[in-house]
Amino acid sequence: MGFRISFLLALFLSLPIVSRAQLSPASIAAAQKYSATHNGIGLIVKEQGRVRFEKYYNGYSGAPLHIYSGTKSFFGVLAVIAQEEGLLKLDEPASKTLIEWKDDPRRGRITIRDLLNFTSGLETGFEEIYGRSSEDKIALAASLEATRDRGQSFIYGPGHLNAFCEILRRKLKRKGISYDDYLKRKLIQPLGIQISRWREDAHANPVPSAGMYMTGKTWIKFGELINAGGVWNGRRLVKTESLAQCFSGTTINPAFGLCFWLNGYAKSEGAREVDVEEDLELDPMPEDWRGACLSTNAPVDLVCSLGSTFQRLYLVPSMDLIVVHHGKPGHEFRDYEFLKILFENAESEATTPQPRKTKPLFPNLFKGLKKD
């Protein structure tokens, strides 16, 4: 697929955990004030295992809410777990399982990885999947056409993940479990995540692109798994090197990995901040996101599970930082504005790191671009 850029420049066990806060209290307060005046309704900041800030406002009390596309990131992690277990390979042709794609000149070349980083060339599937009909929306995704060659465009829409889940469903059929049962067994139950409800189609298929409802406190558990390199409460749920694959972008969109938004291009020449929600509402949506990042003022290892109406799970593994932001419909909030405020003077209270005689969880993270 050309080049990918590795963005998870974090989880350095070669550096000690600092004993004091890394975010400035004034910056956290200013970020919350920005949120409150820009369609935000809640903010939680957890740093180095301690909740430093938690506040709900503008009529919200902390109840479960729809995280929309924040759901996608769970399936990115599930995919690399499935690869670990030999259920699939990310670089295998999707047509190995979706056999109806085999003879199609475009769909026949699509890999599972292409589906998960939205560069498959498939049409968006918005109307077909989110429209009101009684069809099985997971199976329906296999009938979507490829309108572009793989790797040549970033096309955001539910079609990719529904097609991935149809692959997963067919592969799991011989085991007698569904794709959502597999998700429960591998991530939801081990993490103790409480999903208050799922958005489903008429066949009770959970919507993988935007189906989960949960609280911010619950969502944080998923972030803790990421920041710990795949370990939860002393139990390894996913290998660190497998998890790292979720944080590799593509040339056509360096700001998107396997269902996570990334900031790895932030310090590169030609980096440009994008407003994801605004850009995805353009008609037509942009397909070329080269040079994109979330914030030139935030750490390069910041990754984000991002949902509509400003639902955000920001993670900075190098700081052991998790920030949950909740919002409501509107057009006020901007990630790059919020992050600039949040990370102002971020190192002012940190102790000076000293090398530790331990191997980093992610070796060779500064290699930059690499070939497929």
ZAMI-911346 format. One line per 3 residues: number of its first residue (from 1); their letters; for each residue x, y, z of C-alpha. Coordinates in steps of 0.1 Angstrom, whole numbers, plus 2048, in hexadecimal, padded with zeros to 3 digits. Layout:
<recs>
NUM = A = X,Y,Z | ...;
</recs>
This chain:
<recs>
1 = MGF = 800,800,800 | 81D,817,7FC | 829,826,81D;
4 = RIS = 81C,826,840 | 828,83B,85D | 82B,82D,880;
7 = FLL = 81C,845,89A | 81D,833,8BB | 83C,845,8C8;
10 = ALF = 834,83C,8EC | 833,825,90A | 857,82A,912;
13 = LSL = 860,813,92E | 883,820,929 | 877,840,93A;
16 = PIV = 86B,842,95D | 847,84B,966 | 849,86F,973;
19 = SRA = 83D,876,996 | 82B,896,98E | 810,8A1,976;
22 = QLS = 81A,8A7,952 | 7FC,8BC,948 | 7F9,8DE,957;
25 = PAS = 7DB,8E2,96E | 7D5,904,95D | 7D5,8F4,93B;
28 = IAA = 7BC,8D9,946 | 7A5,8F4,954 | 7A9,909,934;
31 = AQK = 7A1,8EB,91E | 782,8E4,932 | 777,908,92F;
34 = YSA = 77C,906,909 | 768,8E6,908 | 74B,8F5,91C;
37 = THN = 748,912,904 | 74C,8FC,8E5 | 731,8E1,8E7;
40 = GIG = 743,8CD,901 | 731,8BB,91E | 74B,8A7,930;
43 = LIV = 770,8A3,936 | 785,889,948 | 7AB,88A,94B;
46 = KEQ = 7BD,86B,958 | 7E3,86D,95A | 7FB,853,967;
49 = GRV = 7DE,83F,976 | 7CE,85C,988 | 7AF,86F,97F;
52 = RFE = 7BA,893,980 | 79A,8A3,973 | 776,898,96E;
55 = KYY = 75A,8B0,967 | 738,8AF,955 | 726,8CE,94A;
58 = NGY = 70D,8DE,933 | 6F1,8C7,93F | 704,8A6,93D;
61 = SGA = 708,891,95D | 721,875,952 | 706,85C,946;
64 = PLH = 70E,843,92A | 70D,853,907 | 713,84A,8E3;
67 = IYS = 738,84A,8DB | 730,847,8B6 | 750,83F,8A2;
70 = GTK = 763,83B,8C2 | 756,817,8BD | 76C,812,89F;
73 = SFF = 78D,811,8B3 | 781,7F2,8C6 | 780,7DF,8A5;
76 = GVL = 7A2,7EB,89B | 7B0,7DB,8BA | 79A,7BC,8B6;
79 = AVI = 7A9,7B8,893 | 7CD,7B6,89F | 7C2,79D,8BA;
82 = AQE = 7B2,788,89F | 7D2,788,88C | 7E6,77D,8AB;
85 = EGL = 7CE,760,8AF | 7D2,755,88A | 7AE,75D,881;
88 = LKL = 7B9,775,866 | 7D6,788,858 | 7D3,7AE,853;
91 = DEP = 7E4,7AC,831 | 7D0,790,824 | 7B8,797,807;
94 = ASK = 795,79E,814 | 789,789,7F7 | 798,76A,808;
97 = TLI = 778,76B,81D | 762,782,809 | 764,76A,7EB;
100 = EWK = 74B,77F,7D7 | 767,799,7D4 | 781,782,7C5;
103 = DDP = 77B,78B,7A0 | 775,7B0,7A5 | 793,7C4,799;
106 = RRG = 792,7DC,7B6 | 782,7C9,7D3 | 797,7AA,7CB;
109 = RIT = 7B6,7BD,7D5 | 7A9,7CC,7F6 | 7BA,7BF,816;
112 = IRD = 7AB,7BE,839 | 7C4,7D9,843 | 7B6,7EF,827;
115 = LLN = 793,7EB,836 | 79F,7F5,859 | 7B2,814,84E;
118 = FTS = 796,81E,836 | 7AC,81E,816 | 79A,800,806;
121 = GLE = 789,816,7EC | 766,809,7F6 | 74A,822,7F4;
124 = TGF = 740,831,815 | 721,81B,81C | 710,837,830;
127 = EEI = 6EF,835,81E | 6EE,80F,81C | 6F9,808,840;
130 = YGR = 6EA,825,853 | 6CA,827,83F | 6AA,819,84D;
133 = SSE = 6A6,7F6,83F | 6A1,7D2,84B | 6C1,7C5,83B;
136 = DKI = 6DE,7B5,84C | 6F6,7D3,84B | 715,7BD,852;
139 = ALA = 70E,7A6,835 | 704,7C3,81F | 727,7D2,821;
142 = ASL = 734,7B7,80B | 71F,7C4,7EE | 72E,7E7,7F0;
145 = EAT = 742,7F1,7D1 | 766,7FE,7D1 | 766,820,7C0;
148 = RDR = 78C,825,7C3 | 7AB,80F,7C2 | 7B8,804,7E4;
151 = GQS = 7D0,81C,7F5 | 7C8,839,7DE | 7AE,84A,7F4;
154 = FIY = 7A2,84C,818 | 77C,848,818 | 76B,84B,839;
157 = GPG = 74B,837,83F | 73C,819,850 | 741,802,832;
160 = HLN = 764,7F8,83A | 75D,7EC,85E | 73D,7DA,854;
163 = AFC = 751,7C8,839 | 76C,7BF,853 | 751,7B2,86B;
166 = EIL = 742,79D,84F | 765,78E,84A | 768,788,86F;
169 = RRK = 745,779,871 | 74D,760,855 | 76E,756,864;
172 = LKR = 75E,752,887 | 741,73E,87A | 753,71D,87E;
175 = KGI = 75A,726,8A2 | 735,72D,8A8 | 739,750,8B5;
178 = SYD = 72F,772,8A7 | 746,790,8A1 | 737,7A3,8BE;
181 = DYL = 73B,784,8D5 | 760,784,8CA | 763,7A8,8D3;
184 = KRK = 753,7A2,8F5 | 76B,785,8FC | 78B,796,8F2;
187 = LIQ = 785,7BA,8FD | 764,7C3,90D | 762,7A9,929;
190 = PLG = 788,7A9,932 | 788,7CF,935 | 768,7CF,949;
193 = IQI = 758,7E7,931 | 733,7EE,936 | 722,7F5,915;
196 = SRW = 700,804,91E | 6F2,7FD,8FC | 6FB,7F5,8D8;
199 = RED = 6EE,805,8B9 | 6E3,7E7,8A3 | 6D4,7DF,881;
202 = AHA = 6B3,7CD,87C | 6C5,7AC,880 | 6D3,7B5,8A2;
205 = NPV = 6F6,7BA,894 | 709,7D3,8A9 | 715,7F0,893;
208 = PSA = 73B,7EF,893 | 741,811,885 | 72C,825,89F;
211 = GMY = 718,80F,8B6 | 724,812,8DA | 715,825,8F8;
214 = MTG = 72A,828,917 | 737,840,932 | 758,852,92F;
217 = KTW = 765,83F,94E | 75F,81F,93B | 76F,82B,91C;
220 = IKF = 78E,833,930 | 794,80E,936 | 79A,809,910;
223 = GEL = 7B3,826,911 | 7C5,816,92E | 7CA,7F6,91A;
226 = INA = 7D9,80B,8FE | 7F0,81F,914 | 7FC,7FF,925;
229 = GGV = 806,7EF,904 | 7EA,7D5,904 | 7EB,7CB,929;
232 = WNG = 7CD,7CE,941 | 7CF,7C8,966 | 7EE,7B2,961;
235 = RRL = 7DF,79E,945 | 7EB,7A2,921 | 7CD,7A5,909;
238 = VKT = 7E1,7AE,8EA | 806,7AE,8E2 | 816,7D0,8E2;
241 = ESL = 825,7CC,8BF | 802,7C2,8B2 | 7F2,7E0,8C2;
244 = AQC = 80B,7F7,8B2 | 7FD,7EE,890 | 7DE,802,899;
247 = FSG = 7F2,821,899 | 802,820,876 | 7F2,838,85D;
250 = TTI = 7F4,839,838 | 802,851,81E | 7E0,85C,814;
253 = NPA = 7D6,862,838 | 7F2,861,852 | 7D9,86C,86C;
256 = FGL = 7C5,84B,86C | 7D1,828,875 | 7BD,809,87C;
259 = CFW = 79E,81C,888 | 7B1,835,89D | 7B9,85A,894;
262 = LNG = 7DE,862,898 | 7F5,880,89D | 816,871,892;
265 = YAK = 81A,889,875 | 817,8A8,88C | 83C,8B1,88C;
268 = SEG = 843,8A8,867 | 849,8C2,84C | 828,8CA,83B;
271 = ARE = 813,8BE,858 | 7F0,8CD,858 | 7D6,8CC,874;
274 = VDV = 7B4,8BF,869 | 792,8C2,879 | 785,89F,875;
277 = EED = 760,8A4,87C | 75E,8C3,866 | 771,8B3,849;
280 = LEL = 75C,894,84A | 73C,8A9,846 | 749,8B8,825;
283 = DPM = 737,8AD,805 | 74A,89D,7F6 | 75F,891,813;
286 = PED = 785,895,80D | 796,875,802 | 7BA,882,804;
289 = WRG = 7C6,889,827 | 7EB,88A,821 | 7FF,89D,83C;
292 = ACL = 7E2,89C,854 | 7E5,89D,87A | 7CE,8A5,897;
295 = STN = 7E4,8C0,8A8 | 807,8CE,8A2 | 807,8D7,8C7;
298 = APV = 800,8B5,8D5 | 819,898,8D9 | 81F,883,8B9;
301 = DLV = 815,863,8CC | 7F2,871,8D3 | 7D7,85A,8C4;
304 = CSL = 7B2,85E,8C5 | 793,849,8C5 | 77C,863,8B5;
307 = GST = 756,864,8B4 | 73C,87D,8A7 | 730,89A,8BC;
310 = FQR = 753,89D,8CB | 755,87C,8DD | 77B,877,8E1;
313 = LYL = 792,85F,8F2 | 7B4,86F,8F0 | 7D2,85A,8F9;
316 = VPS = 7F7,863,8FE | 809,844,908 | 82B,856,90E;
319 = MDL = 819,86B,929 | 802,84F,935 | 7E7,868,92E;
322 = IVV = 7C2,861,926 | 7A9,87D,91E | 784,877,919;
325 = HHG = 770,893,909 | 74A,892,904 | 737,8AA,8EF;
328 = KPG = 715,8B2,8E0 | 70B,8BA,8BC | 718,8DA,8AE;
331 = HEF = 736,8E8,89B | 74A,8FA,8B5 | 764,8E1,8C3;
334 = RDY = 785,8DE,8B0 | 79E,8C3,8BA | 7BD,8D8,8B2;
337 = EFL = 7B0,8F5,8C6 | 7A8,8DF,8E4 | 7C8,8CC,8E3;
340 = KIL = 7DD,8EC,8DF | 7CE,8F9,900 | 7D1,8D7,912;
343 = FEN = 7F6,8D2,90A | 802,8F5,910 | 81F,8F3,929;
346 = AES = 819,8CD,92A | 83D,8C6,935 | 840,8E2,94E;
349 = EAT = 839,8CC,96C | 849,8AC,961 | 869,89E,970;
352 = TPQ = 887,899,95A | 886,875,94C | 8A4,85F,954;
355 = PRK = 8AB,83F,940 | 8A0,81F,94E | 8B0,7FD,947;
358 = TKP = 891,7EE,938 | 887,7E8,914 | 86D,7FF,904;
361 = LFP = 84C,7F0,8FC | 84E,7FF,8D9 | 871,7FC,8CB;
364 = NLF = 87C,80D,8AA | 85F,826,8AC | 871,843,89B;
367 = KGL = 877,833,87A | 85C,848,869 | 850,83C,847;
370 = KKD = 852,817,83E | 848,802,821 | 82D,7E8,820;
</recs>
